[in-house]
Amino acid sequence: MKCIIQRVKHAKCEIDGKITGETEVGYMILVGFKPEDNELIVDKMVKKIVNLRIFEDENQKMNLNIKQVNGKVLSISQFTLYANTNEGNRPSFANAMKPNQAIILYDSFNHKLRSEGIETETGIFGADMQITLTNDGPVTIILEF
């Protein structure tokens, strides 16, 4: 499982001109799965994200987690995180989990974030999404298990 976490001041997902998910202060997370991922990996990732201290405290040090700043999450499924570009110019996505399996883990990931008290909005799995954001910092963290 791979997550690209961007600390944002604002992020939104639009599909056909309609906003499906939006956040102000918080994270925009691109979420991808590989075939061997499972619920234990999802649990580990959620725990890491909830406790990740990348928001600034009163001394401008990254010392606060998303709960401490009342942040929200915009979660976006992103199978292209597992693109293989080692050969040729067209990426291979053979390293990404099949969609019918990935959607189950993606839904579980979002549910588990919500059960941790993190307001979580999403795009639509497999849709053509338009994502806009204002990265705060910029701060971008890559997590992979």
C-alpha positions in Angstrom: 0.0 0.0 0.0 1.3 3.4 -0.9 -0.1 6.8 0.1 1.1 10.2 -1.1 0.1 12.6 1.6 0.0 16.3 0.9 -0.7 18.8 3.7 -3.2 21.2 2.3 -5.0 24.4 3.0 -7.7 23.3 0.5 -8.3 20.4 -1.8 -11.3 19.2 -3.9 -12.3 16.5 -6.3 -14.6 17.2 -9.2 -16.2 14.7 -11.5 -18.2 16.1 -14.5 -18.2 19.5 -12.8 -19.7 18.2 -9.6 -17.7 18.3 -6.3 -17.6 14.8 -4.8 -15.1 15.6 -2.0 -13.5 18.6 -0.4 -11.4 19.7 2.5 -9.9 22.8 4.0 -7.0 22.2 6.4 -5.9 18.6 6.3 -4.6 16.0 3.9 -5.2 15.2 0.3 -4.1 11.5 0.1 -3.5 9.6 -3.1 -4.1 5.9 -2.2 -2.8 2.9 -4.2 -2.7 -0.9 -3.5 -0.5 -3.7 -4.7 -1.7 -7.3 -5.0 -0.3 -8.5 -1.7 -2.0 -5.8 0.4 -4.5 -6.7 3.0 -6.5 -5.4 6.0 -3.5 -5.5 8.3 -1.6 -3.2 6.0 -4.6 -0.9 5.9 -4.7 -0.8 9.7 -1.0 0.0 9.9 -1.3 2.8 7.3 -4.3 4.4 9.1 -2.5 4.3 12.4 0.5 6.0 10.8 -1.6 8.7 9.0 -3.6 9.5 12.1 -0.5 9.9 14.3 1.7 11.6 11.7 2.9 14.9 13.1 3.4 17.2 10.1 1.3 20.2 11.2 3.1 23.2 12.8 2.8 24.0 16.5 3.0 27.5 18.0 6.8 27.4 17.5 6.4 26.6 13.7 7.8 23.0 14.3 6.1 20.0 12.7 4.7 18.6 15.9 0.9 18.2 15.6 -1.2 15.5 14.0 -4.3 15.9 12.0 -6.6 15.5 14.9 -4.8 18.2 16.9 -5.6 20.7 14.1 -9.1 19.4 13.4 -8.1 18.5 9.9 -10.0 16.6 7.3 -9.0 14.2 4.6 -9.7 14.1 0.9 -8.9 10.5 -0.1 -8.4 9.7 -3.8 -7.9 6.2 -5.3 -4.8 6.2 -7.5 -3.7 2.9 -9.1 -1.0 4.7 -11.0 1.1 4.9 -7.9 2.2 1.4 -8.8 3.1 2.3 -12.4 6.3 0.5 -13.7 8.2 2.7 -16.2 11.4 0.7 -16.3 10.9 -0.5 -19.9 9.6 1.6 -22.8 7.7 4.8 -22.5 4.2 3.4 -21.7 3.7 2.6 -18.0 2.7 -0.9 -17.0 0.2 -1.2 -14.2 0.7 -4.9 -13.6 2.0 -4.1 -10.1 -1.3 -2.5 -9.0 -4.0 -4.5 -7.3 -7.0 -5.5 -9.5 -9.8 -2.9 -9.2 -12.4 -5.4 -7.8 -10.0 -6.1 -4.9 -8.6 -2.6 -4.5 -12.0 -1.0 -4.1 -12.7 -3.2 -1.0 -9.4 -2.0 0.7 -10.0 1.6 -0.4 -13.4 1.6 1.2 -12.0 0.0 4.3 -9.2 2.6 4.5 -11.7 5.4 4.3 -14.0 3.8 6.9 -11.1 3.3 9.3 -10.0 6.9 9.0 -13.6 7.9 9.8 -13.7 5.5 12.8 -10.6 7.3 14.1 -12.6 10.5 14.1 -11.1 12.0 10.9 -13.7 13.5 8.6 -13.0 11.9 5.3 -14.3 12.8 1.9 -13.5 10.9 -1.3 -13.5 10.9 -5.1 -15.2 8.0 -6.9 -13.2 4.9 -7.4 -12.2 4.4 -11.0 -13.7 7.7 -12.2 -12.0 10.4 -14.2 -11.4 12.9 -11.4 -10.2 16.5 -11.5 -8.2 17.3 -8.3 -7.2 20.8 -7.3 -5.3 21.7 -4.2 -3.3 24.2 -2.4 -0.3 22.4 -0.8 0.6 23.9 2.5 4.4 24.3 2.9 4.7 22.5 0.6 4.7 19.3 2.6 4.4 16.0 0.8 5.1 12.7 2.5 5.2 9.2 0.9 4.3 6.3 3.0 4.5 2.7 1.8 4.0 -0.6 3.6 
